[in-house]
């Protein structure tokens, strides 16, 4: 069974690019446009092996707040956080989390995914 990556991105075009990038590595993908939708998926699916989330999104929480919920409820689930509007100082994230500043290349995204999923 292939590992599943959850992509959380409100920009439809960027979300489709990230989904395709993950599929190129041979993983299954679930995707949604908000942190609220992501939480529903995470609660109802034990198959998610990695979450990739944007920071700025509509809804009751942003991607950083989503990551904090994940670290509390699913502490071993790795999270890749990405943003073009914010930066994350080193040392702020747990060991199983990574920040990618937009714009990133597909090579950078693939390398980040491989860190957690050993593809």
N, C-alpha and C positions, 0 to 999 in steps of 0.2 A: 504494500500500500504506500502510495506517495505521500510525502509530508504536505501539509496545507499551510499556506501563507494568507493572512488576512490583510488586505490593503484598505486603508481608511484615508480617503482623499475626496474633498468636495469638488475639485476641479475635474470635470468629466474627462477631458482630454488627457490630463496628466495621469488620472487614475487608470485610463486604458493603456497608457504607455507603461506604467509600473506593472500592471497585470500582465502585459505581453512580455516584459522583461523577466518576470518571475516564471512564466510559462516556458520561456527559452531554457531555463535551468532545469526543467522537468518536474516542477512542483505543481500541486493543485493550488487554485486560488479562489478565495472568497473575497468579494469587494463590496464596499458600501461608501456612502457619502458623508457620514457623520459618526461622531463618537457614540451617540445614543444607539444608532443601528449596530455599531460594532459590539457594544455591550450585550445586546440581544443575541448576536451571533455567538459570542464567547460563552454566554450562559448556556446556550443550547447546543454547543458543539465542543466535544473534547478533542477534536482532531487538529485544532490550530496549533502549529509548532512555532510560528513567528508572526508578530504584528508589525506592519509598516504603517506609520501614521503621520499625517501632516499635523502641524500645530494649529494653525488658524482655520477653524471650521464653524459652520452654523450649528445651533443646537444648544442643549443645556450645559455642555462642557466642550472644551477644546481638546486637541490631541495630547497636550501635556497632562491635563487632568485625567484623560483616558489612561495614559501610561501609569499615573499614580494609582488608579483603581486596579489596573492589571498587576502592578507590583504588590499590592495588598492582597488581592483575591487569588492571583495565579503567580506567586513569587518566582517560579522557575521559567515563566514564559518570556522569552526575549522580545525586546521592542526596539525597532529602528524608528527614531523620530526625525522628521525632516521639516525644514522651514526655510523660506527665503526672507522672512521678516524678522526672525529672532535668531540669536546665537545662544548656545549653551556653554557655559564655562566648564572647563575640564574639572572632573571631580564631583560634579553635581549629579551625575547619573549613576545608577547602580552598575555593577560589573556586567550584567547581562543586558545592557542598553547601550545604544550608540546614537549619536547625532550626526546627520548629514545635512550640510547647508546647501540649499538650492542656489544656483543650478548645479546639479551633479551630473556625471556622465553615467551611461549604462555600465561601464566597467567598474566604476566606484560602487554603484548599487549592487552589482553582482558580487563584488568582493565582500561587501557588508553582509549580504545574505549568506554567503559561504562561511563567514565567521561563525554564524549560529547554526547553520544547517549542514555544514561540511559537505557541500556539493562539489 
